[in-house]
Amino acid sequence: MDTAIVRHRLRYGERMSRQVVREQLLRFAALFRLRRAERDMADELEFHLAMKQQKYMRERGLAGPHALNEAKRDLGGLEKWKEVCRDVGRARPLEDFARDIALASRMLRKTPAFTVVALLTLTLAIGANTAIFSLLNAIMLGPLAVPEADRLAILRVQPDDFGYAFSYPLFKQFEKQTNVFSHVFGFVGRNFQIHGSTGTERVAGQLVSGQYFTALKVNPVLGRYITPSDDRPGTPSGPVAVISERFWKQWFAADRNVLGRRIVLNNVALTVIGVMPKAFKGVNMDEAPDVFLPLEAEPLVDAPYSNIAAGSSAWWFFAGARLRDGVSLARASAFLRAASHAALKATASEPGTRRERYLIAEPGVAGYSYLRLRFEKPLIALMALVALVLLISCLNLATLLMVRAASRERELATRLALGASRARLLRQLLTESMLLAATGTILGLAAAPFLAKLLSMFLRSPQEALRPPLDVAPDLRVVLFTVVVAVVVTLLTGMAPALRSTGRELQQRMRQGSVAIKGAERRHHWPHLILACEVALALVLVTGAGMLGYSLVRLHEVPIGFEPKGLVLLVLEVEKQARDGKALVQAYRDISDRLAALPGVEQVGYVNMLPLMGSWWTGDVAVVGHEQHELFRNQVGPGYFHAMSTPLLAGREFRWNDNDEATRVAILNQAAARVLFPNGNPLGQRLAVDDEKTIAEVVGVVGDAKYQNMRDVAPPTVYSSFAQGVKNKPSYAAVIRVTASPASVISAARAVVRRVMPEIPPPVAMTMDQTIAEHLVTERMMATLALFFAGAALLITAIGLYGTLAHTTARRTGEIGIRFALGAQRGDVIGMVCWENGIVALGGCGLGLSASLGASKFIASFLFSTSPKDPLILASSVVLLIAIATAASLIPAVRAARIDPLTAIRYE
């Protein structure tokens, strides 16, 4: 019996649910046939009215018109029943929302100036927020395009001596570890040389370990991927390669018989065994490799160098892993930390280590990214800046809407008197804010990809031509972020004006008359408080931008020890050509002589480690018979210091005859001379370099020059002759001092290199100005965008101050006329009007200074030789804001001073 009741109730509930759903669908469908529904409803009500009329005529004997009037009185009016039928038969909330949208559109069209300013403000603020978030999404949040990416981990050695780099012996200690990982893999990016129809070209690739593809769970389009059996030295079938779908189409015309064919990379023949899908980019988010080779092929493709043979002294590739089912990242990190000591001790290249190191596992869902490591903090800081701009925009619009709504109090009070509820008016006013926010969001979302692409140009250096562009196209996360921003904008801009405009005192003030309305409006301080907060936030942005801009100027003013203007760099890659030793030095000399003969070329030199490019070389150096010092090292050729405009303080530069047949020589910079010879003349002294295996005579002293970082003091550096100890085909960069256009010299210089060494790829060319710009990309990006957003904040604040004051001044026309009639002078009126904004600006600056001092620690890490509490910058920012407030006040003040007293008195 109980079971039957339960079944009956379940069936009844199902029927009721279906009926409710059907009714809602019918109501929704009625929205698309309103005219027909209205016509049918009118016909049905007319039918009922006619039937009642006939009934009264038949039963009571009334004449036609009298029977019709009696029927109408009985029904209570057709319009009432029409409203009842509409409520029953339609989705009334949707209809009301559509009417609210239509009314909001009409109200915004009536004030085109306000609407255009509001939309431009929101487009800028929302577009900037979305653009910065798109960059954050592309660099930090975008997951790898592999199955179960959240189960991947990136391995890292702590403390951060070598970043994320691993040595080969250390990796082998963990490669077959299965306690917490199902697979452990290694990977590193490489640019390979391949001979094509137009000569030698570069191909972006990766060296990967045997478990790489298995761990990522991505299947090839054709063939198979690299397995542990391929990642062994001396495999019988020879080295193999997996290619990308793009490379397959470009080099093999999408031939499905590509498997088993040979490609020659870096003079090494490899057999193609598979083709990976187009979407697969690997674990490094900054790269788009076209060729994947086994890690064990490194000695072949890097010959004559070998990082594998260097063992624990070379930290050169990255490692990742896939977690076993049920194993958390915290547990994996704990295991690695416990197992690290023994592994590091077993693979150490020295008896002891300077610091205790250990391994940890970090989330690998977004893979590895150098851009993420470099730009994470700046992008988060920029996100905070644009959030401030958005908040300023919202406060500005809230103020303008609040002042604008004050002029609609008579309309709103009338609607309340006619029966509209406060909730209904709130909904209408919020709909206007929502329409503004939605339109601004759509425009901002449309502008965001262009802004994001423009911003991404800051993040790329001239020598990164093979790196893929950042994917800043909006995805689901970007769209959801923008929707959340739109909701926040609606609430921030609409809630306060709506509550203020529909307060309980509205009808009371309406009964007291318009003078009471305006008096209450002047006594209400909310718009001024909001404007003061807006000024305070603008001051925070202006002071921050001023500090970042001044810091960038100070960086450019730092002496770097050479003259970058007019300096062209050509990076040569000669490892895979046949020359070595004397023949290679002669080829370098031929290139130098031909480059020096080009029109517009003043001097040519060679250098191993280009300054400010992020690479460096240190080694032990000692005066013979004294203690060793770890100093920076570099190899340069004849004419290098002249080309760099680095002063020669004593002795001579290197010569072409400073080769292996001559005595080893060295040149010191001033800092190295002070370290090695604090009380003597270094010229002619003998140095022990390269672990005391080489003795070199000091032949010169040059000025200090920045080496690794512009923020650091120029380090003690020992320069060696590039023509001495030449082996393993070292690649150098040509440094060319030009007096002509760098572009024309670069084109001619590449032609020279092609004639002397046709077998090497075209050299990467850049100017030293570009190198310095890339070196300072973080500071430049922060300063440029901070200044731009500060300018936007100032413009928005000026619009808010002007709009609010102009509206309130116009509302006070009658009062100003009375003041004139009582003897007030035009200067008094101008001062009275300006003082209103002056109080707001002064109060906002006081709040802003306190906030700026509190927030100074957050930008201190981005500053160079600049105090985050610099009084000159703070004072200049305050003066600038007060000047803008004064400028925004002048037009309304002058307009008020020109009011005719008689016209003003008759204003009401």
ChimeraX attribute file (.defattr): number of C-alpha atoms within 10 A of each C-alpha:
attribute: neighborCount
match mode: 1-to-1
recipient: residues
	/A:1	5
	/A:2	7
	/A:3	8
	/A:4	9
	/A:5	10
	/A:6	11
	/A:7	11
	/A:8	12
	/A:9	12
	/A:10	12
	/A:11	12
	/A:12	12
	/A:13	12
	/A:14	12
	/A:15	12
	/A:16	12
	/A:17	12
	/A:18	12
	/A:19	12
	/A:20	12
	/A:21	12
	/A:22	12
	/A:23	16
	/A:24	15
	/A:25	13
	/A:26	14
	/A:27	19
	/A:28	17
	/A:29	14
	/A:30	18
	/A:31	16
	/A:32	10
	/A:33	10
	/A:34	12
	/A:35	11
	/A:36	11
	/A:37	16
	/A:38	15
	/A:39	11
	/A:40	12
	/A:41	17
	/A:42	16
	/A:43	12
	/A:44	12
	/A:45	18
	/A:46	13
	/A:47	12
	/A:48	14
	/A:49	21
	/A:50	16
	/A:51	14
	/A:52	19
	/A:53	22
	/A:54	19
	/A:55	15
	/A:56	19
	/A:57	17
	/A:58	12
	/A:59	8
	/A:60	10
	/A:61	12
	/A:62	16
	/A:63	13
	/A:64	13
	/A:65	11
	/A:66	14
	/A:67	22
	/A:68	20
	/A:69	13
	/A:70	17
	/A:71	21
	/A:72	16
	/A:73	11
	/A:74	11
	/A:75	15
	/A:76	11
	/A:77	11
	/A:78	15
	/A:79	11
	/A:80	11
	/A:81	15
	/A:82	15
	/A:83	11
	/A:84	11
	/A:85	14
	/A:86	18
	/A:87	13
	/A:88	12
	/A:89	19
	/A:90	21
	/A:91	19
	/A:92	15
	/A:93	10
	/A:94	13
	/A:95	14
	/A:96	14
	/A:97	14
	/A:98	13
	/A:99	13
	/A:100	21
	/A:101	17
	/A:102	13
	/A:103	16
	/A:104	21
	/A:105	15
	/A:106	12
	/A:107	13
	/A:108	16
	/A:109	13
	/A:110	11
	/A:111	11
	/A:112	11
	/A:113	10
	/A:114	16
	/A:115	15
	/A:116	14
	/A:117	14
	/A:118	22
	/A:119	20
	/A:120	15
	/A:121	26
	/A:122	28
	/A:123	24
	/A:124	24
	/A:125	27
	/A:126	30
	/A:127	28
	/A:128	27
	/A:129	28
	/A:130	30
	/A:131	30
	/A:132	26
	/A:133	27
	/A:134	30
	/A:135	26
	/A:136	21
	/A:137	20
	/A:138	21
	/A:139	26
	/A:140	22
	/A:141	16
	/A:142	18
	/A:143	18
	/A:144	23
	/A:145	17
	/A:146	19
	/A:147	12
	/A:148	13
	/A:149	19
	/A:150	16
	/A:151	20
	/A:152	29
	/A:153	26
	/A:154	23
	/A:155	26
	/A:156	22
	/A:157	20
	/A:158	16
	/A:159	12
	/A:160	11
	/A:161	11
	/A:162	14
	/A:163	13
	/A:164	19
	/A:165	20
	/A:166	21
	/A:167	22
	/A:168	23
	/A:169	23
	/A:170	19
	/A:171	21
	/A:172	16
	/A:173	16
	/A:174	19
	/A:175	20
	/A:176	14
	/A:177	13
	/A:178	12
	/A:179	11
	/A:180	20
	/A:181	22
	/A:182	16
	/A:183	23
	/A:184	27
	/A:185	26
	/A:186	26
	/A:187	23
	/A:188	18
	/A:189	20
	/A:190	20
	/A:191	17
	/A:192	22
	/A:193	23
	/A:194	18
	/A:195	17
	/A:196	10
	/A:197	6
	/A:198	6
	/A:199	14
	/A:200	17
	/A:201	17
	/A:202	18
	/A:203	17
	/A:204	18
	/A:205	22
	/A:206	24
	/A:207	23
	/A:208	27
	/A:209	26
	/A:210	26
	/A:211	22
	/A:212	27
	/A:213	19
	/A:214	18
	/A:215	22
	/A:216	23
	/A:217	12
	/A:218	17
	/A:219	17
	/A:220	20
	/A:221	14
	/A:222	18
	/A:223	16
	/A:224	16
	/A:225	26
	/A:226	22
	/A:227	16
	/A:228	12
	/A:229	11
	/A:230	23
	/A:231	20
	/A:232	17
	/A:233	15
	/A:234	11
	/A:235	12
	/A:236	8
	/A:237	9
	/A:238	13
	/A:239	21
	/A:240	23
	/A:241	24
	/A:242	27
	/A:243	22
	/A:244	24
	/A:245	22
	/A:246	18
	/A:247	18
	/A:248	20
	/A:249	11
	/A:250	10
	/A:251	11
	/A:252	14
	/A:253	11
	/A:254	14
	/A:255	10
	/A:256	11
	/A:257	9
	/A:258	18
	/A:259	16
	/A:260	14
	/A:261	12
	/A:262	15
	/A:263	17
	/A:264	13
	/A:265	21
	/A:266	20
	/A:267	16
	/A:268	17
	/A:269	17
	/A:270	20
	/A:271	18
	/A:272	23
	/A:273	20
	/A:274	25
	/A:275	28
	/A:276	25
	/A:277	16
	/A:278	14
	/A:279	13
	/A:280	19
	/A:281	19
	/A:282	23
	/A:283	28
	/A:284	19
	/A:285	23
	/A:286	21
	/A:287	22
	/A:288	22
	/A:289	25
	/A:290	23
	/A:291	25
	/A:292	28
	/A:293	27
	/A:294	26
	/A:295	23
	/A:296	20
	/A:297	26
	/A:298	19
	/A:299	15
	/A:300	16
	/A:301	22
	/A:302	16
	/A:303	17
	/A:304	13
	/A:305	16
	/A:306	15
	/A:307	18
	/A:308	19
	/A:309	13
	/A:310	14
	/A:311	16
	/A:312	20
	/A:313	16
	/A:314	18
	/A:315	20
	/A:316	17
	/A:317	19
	/A:318	24
	/A:319	26
	/A:320	28
	/A:321	27
	/A:322	24
	/A:323	24
	/A:324	17
	/A:325	10
	/A:326	8
	/A:327	14
	/A:328	12
	/A:329	20
	/A:330	13
	/A:331	14
	/A:332	21
	/A:333	20
	/A:334	14
	/A:335	16
	/A:336	21
	/A:337	17
	/A:338	14
	/A:339	15
	/A:340	21
	/A:341	14
	/A:342	12
	/A:343	19
	/A:344	21
	/A:345	15
	/A:346	14
	/A:347	19
	/A:348	17
	/A:349	15
	/A:350	10
	/A:351	8
	/A:352	10
	/A:353	11
	/A:354	6
	/A:355	9
	/A:356	11
	/A:357	16
	/A:358	20
	/A:359	22
	/A:360	20
	/A:361	24
	/A:362	18
	/A:363	17
	/A:364	21
	/A:365	21
	/A:366	23
	/A:367	25
	/A:368	26
	/A:369	15
	/A:370	14
	/A:371	14
	/A:372	18
	/A:373	12
	/A:374	12
	/A:375	18
	/A:376	15
	/A:377	14
	/A:378	16
	/A:379	21
	/A:380	13
	/A:381	17
	/A:382	21
	/A:383	20
	/A:384	14
	/A:385	23
	/A:386	28
	/A:387	18
	/A:388	22
	/A:389	30
	/A:390	25
	/A:391	22
	/A:392	28
	/A:393	27
	/A:394	26
	/A:395	27
	/A:396	30
	/A:397	28
	/A:398	27
	/A:399	27
	/A:400	26
	/A:401	24
	/A:402	23
	/A:403	22
	/A:404	19
	/A:405	19
	/A:406	20
	/A:407	17
	/A:408	12
	/A:409	19
	/A:410	18
	/A:411	11
	/A:412	21
	/A:413	22
	/A:414	15
	/A:415	15
	/A:416	17
	/A:417	11
	/A:418	9
	/A:419	8
	/A:420	13
	/A:421	13
	/A:422	18
	/A:423	12
	/A:424	14
	/A:425	20
	/A:426	18
	/A:427	19
	/A:428	20
	/A:429	23
	/A:430	23
	/A:431	22
	/A:432	25
	/A:433	26
	/A:434	23
	/A:435	18
	/A:436	25
	/A:437	28
	/A:438	21
	/A:439	16
	/A:440	24
	/A:441	27
	/A:442	18
	/A:443	18
	/A:444	26
	/A:445	23
	/A:446	15
	/A:447	18
	/A:448	28
	/A:449	22
	/A:450	15
	/A:451	21
	/A:452	25
	/A:453	18
	/A:454	12
	/A:455	16
	/A:456	19
	/A:457	13
	/A:458	15
	/A:459	16
	/A:460	17
	/A:461	16
	/A:462	13
	/A:463	14
	/A:464	10
	/A:465	10
	/A:466	15
	/A:467	15
	/A:468	15
	/A:469	16
	/A:470	19
	/A:471	17
	/A:472	23
	/A:473	16
	/A:474	21
	/A:475	14
	/A:476	8
	/A:477	14
	/A:478	22
	/A:479	14
	/A:480	12
	/A:481	15
	/A:482	23
	/A:483	17
	/A:484	12
	/A:485	20
	/A:486	23
	/A:487	16
	/A:488	17
	/A:489	28
	/A:490	22
	/A:491	18
	/A:492	18
	/A:493	28
	/A:494	28
	/A:495	19
	/A:496	18
	/A:497	26
	/A:498	25
	/A:499	17
	/A:500	17
	/A:501	26
	/A:502	21
	/A:503	11
	/A:504	11
	/A:505	13
	/A:506	18
	/A:507	18
	/A:508	12
	/A:509	19
	/A:510	17
	/A:511	11
	/A:512	10
	/A:513	12
	/A:514	14
	/A:515	15
	/A:516	14
	/A:517	21
	/A:518	18
	/A:519	12
	/A:520	13
	/A:521	17
	/A:522	13
	/A:523	9
	/A:524	12
	/A:525	11
	/A:526	16
	/A:527	24
	/A:528	21
	/A:529	15
	/A:530	18
	/A:531	27
	/A:532	26
	/A:533	23
	/A:534	32
	/A:535	35
	/A:536	29
	/A:537	26
	/A:538	30
	/A:539	28
	/A:540	29
	/A:541	28
	/A:542	29
	/A:543	28
	/A:544	28
	/A:545	26
	/A:546	23
	/A:547	28
	/A:548	28
	/A:549	22
	/A:550	18
	/A:551	22
	/A:552	24
	/A:553	15
	/A:554	14
	/A:555	19
	/A:556	14
	/A:557	9
	/A:558	13
	/A:559	14
	/A:560	22
	/A:561	17
	/A:562	19
	/A:563	15
	/A:564	18
	/A:565	14
	/A:566	19
	/A:567	24
	/A:568	27
	/A:569	25
	/A:570	21
	/A:571	20
	/A:572	20
	/A:573	18
	/A:574	20
	/A:575	19
	/A:576	20
	/A:577	15
	/A:578	10
	/A:579	16
	/A:580	17
	/A:581	17
	/A:582	15
	/A:583	11
	/A:584	20
	/A:585	20
	/A:586	15
	/A:587	16
	/A:588	22
	/A:589	18
	/A:590	16
	/A:591	21
	/A:592	23
	/A:593	14
	/A:594	14
	/A:595	25
	/A:596	19
	/A:597	13
	/A:598	14
	/A:599	13
	/A:600	16
	/A:601	22
	/A:602	17
	/A:603	24
	/A:604	28
	/A:605	25
	/A:606	28
	/A:607	24
	/A:608	21
	/A:609	20
	/A:610	23
	/A:611	21
	/A:612	19
	/A:613	15
	/A:614	11
	/A:615	12
	/A:616	15
	/A:617	13
	/A:618	13
	/A:619	16
	/A:620	16
	/A:621	26
	/A:622	21
	/A:623	19
	/A:624	15
	/A:625	9
	/A:626	11
	/A:627	10
	/A:628	18
	/A:629	17
	/A:630	12
	/A:631	19
	/A:632	19
	/A:633	22
	/A:634	22
	/A:635	21
	/A:636	25
	/A:637	28
	/A:638	23
	/A:639	20
	/A:640	22
	/A:641	23
	/A:642	18
	/A:643	25
	/A:644	23
	/A:645	17
	/A:646	18
	/A:647	16
	/A:648	16
	/A:649	12
	/A:650	16
	/A:651	15
	/A:652	14
	/A:653	20
	/A:654	24
	/A:655	13
	/A:656	15
	/A:657	13
	/A:658	19
	/A:659	20
	/A:660	14
	/A:661	10
	/A:662	9
	/A:663	13
	/A:664	21
	/A:665	21
	/A:666	26
	/A:667	30
	/A:668	25
	/A:669	23
	/A:670	20
	/A:671	22
	/A:672	24
	/A:673	23
	/A:674	15
	/A:675	13
	/A:676	21
	/A:677	14
	/A:678	11
	/A:679	9
	/A:680	10
	/A:681	13
	/A:682	24
	/A:683	19
	/A:684	14
	/A:685	15
	/A:686	20
	/A:687	25
	/A:688	19
	/A:689	22
	/A:690	12
	/A:691	11
	/A:692	14
	/A:693	7
	/A:694	12
	/A:695	19
	/A:696	19
	/A:697	17
	/A:698	24
	/A:699	20
	/A:700	22
	/A:701	26
	/A:702	24
	/A:703	19
	/A:704	22
	/A:705	23
	/A:706	20
	/A:707	25
	/A:708	21
	/A:709	18
	/A:710	20
	/A:711	14
	/A:712	9
	/A:713	16
	/A:714	21
	/A:715	19
	/A:716	23
	/A:717	27
	/A:718	25
	/A:719	22
	/A:720	25
	/A:721	26
	/A:722	23
	/A:723	27
	/A:724	22
	/A:725	13
	/A:726	16
	/A:727	12
	/A:728	14
	/A:729	20
	/A:730	18
	/A:731	17
	/A:732	22
	/A:733	21
	/A:734	28
	/A:735	27
	/A:736	31
	/A:737	26
	/A:738	21
	/A:739	15
	/A:740	13
	/A:741	12
	/A:742	21
	/A:743	13
	/A:744	11
	/A:745	20
	/A:746	20
	/A:747	11
	/A:748	15
	/A:749	25
	/A:750	17
	/A:751	15
	/A:752	19
	/A:753	24
	/A:754	17
	/A:755	11
	/A:756	14
	/A:757	19
	/A:758	14
	/A:759	18
	/A:760	22
	/A:761	22
	/A:762	20
	/A:763	19
	/A:764	17
	/A:765	21
	/A:766	19
	/A:767	21
	/A:768	23
	/A:769	15
	/A:770	18
	/A:771	21
	/A:772	17
	/A:773	17
	/A:774	20
	/A:775	18
	/A:776	19
	/A:777	18
	/A:778	20
	/A:779	21
	/A:780	19
	/A:781	21
	/A:782	24
	/A:783	23
	/A:784	16
	/A:785	18
	/A:786	25
	/A:787	21
	/A:788	15
	/A:789	24
	/A:790	26
	/A:791	17
	/A:792	21
	/A:793	30
	/A:794	25
	/A:795	15
	/A:796	26
	/A:797	27
	/A:798	21
	/A:799	21
	/A:800	26
	/A:801	30
	/A:802	22
	/A:803	21
	/A:804	25
	/A:805	25
	/A:806	22
	/A:807	16
	/A:808	19
	/A:809	18
	/A:810	13
	/A:811	17
	/A:812	18
	/A:813	21
	/A:814	21
	/A:815	17
	/A:816	22
	/A:817	22
	/A:818	15
	/A:819	18
	/A:820	21
	/A:821	15
	/A:822	10
	/A:823	9
	/A:824	13
	/A:825	13
	/A:826	17
	/A:827	12
	/A:828	14
	/A:829	19
	/A:830	20
	/A:831	17
	/A:832	13
	/A:833	22
	/A:834	22
	/A:835	15
	/A:836	14
	/A:837	23
	/A:838	19
	/A:839	14
	/A:840	23
	/A:841	27
	/A:842	18
	/A:843	18
	/A:844	26
	/A:845	27
	/A:846	16
	/A:847	18
	/A:848	27
	/A:849	21
	/A:850	12
	/A:851	15
	/A:852	23
	/A:853	15
	/A:854	13
	/A:855	15
	/A:856	17
	/A:857	13
	/A:858	11
	/A:859	15
	/A:860	16
	/A:861	10
	/A:862	20
	/A:863	19
	/A:864	19
	/A:865	12
	/A:866	17
	/A:867	14
	/A:868	27
	/A:869	18
	/A:870	13
	/A:871	10
	/A:872	10
	/A:873	19
	/A:874	23
	/A:875	12
	/A:876	14
	/A:877	24
	/A:878	24
	/A:879	13
	/A:880	15
	/A:881	23
	/A:882	20
	/A:883	14
	/A:884	19
	/A:885	26
	/A:886	20
	/A:887	15
	/A:888	23
	/A:889	26
	/A:890	18
	/A:891	16
	/A:892	22
	/A:893	23
	/A:894	17
	/A:895	13
	/A:896	21
	/A:897	21
	/A:898	11
	/A:899	16
	/A:900	14
	/A:901	20
	/A:902	13
	/A:903	12
	/A:904	19
	/A:905	17
	/A:906	10
	/A:907	13
	/A:908	9
